[in-house]
């Protein structure tokens, strides 16, 4: 994540010059391959711009390990609903589905 204008410029330049290491880039954010060369590019940016560059490591989202089955089932049945305009709160009311407030407060 690039916070300053100069850091964003450098990020764009790295992404253009080293397209092979870029998995995805959008504005001030880039996802680089998890290789030493990807780390090298991130560290270069960090050296040049200090705290204006935030470097984080990502992990793939494993829905089966991170989310309880009731939430996965709720997402499935909600997306399979007959009326697309119905908000989840109304859809879940009176059903054996997790309520939105409890899901908002539950950490993964």
Helices and strands as residue ranges (DSSP letters): H 5-17, G 19-21, E 22-26, E 29-32, H 36-49, G 50-52, H 63-66, H 69-79, H 88-92, H 100-105
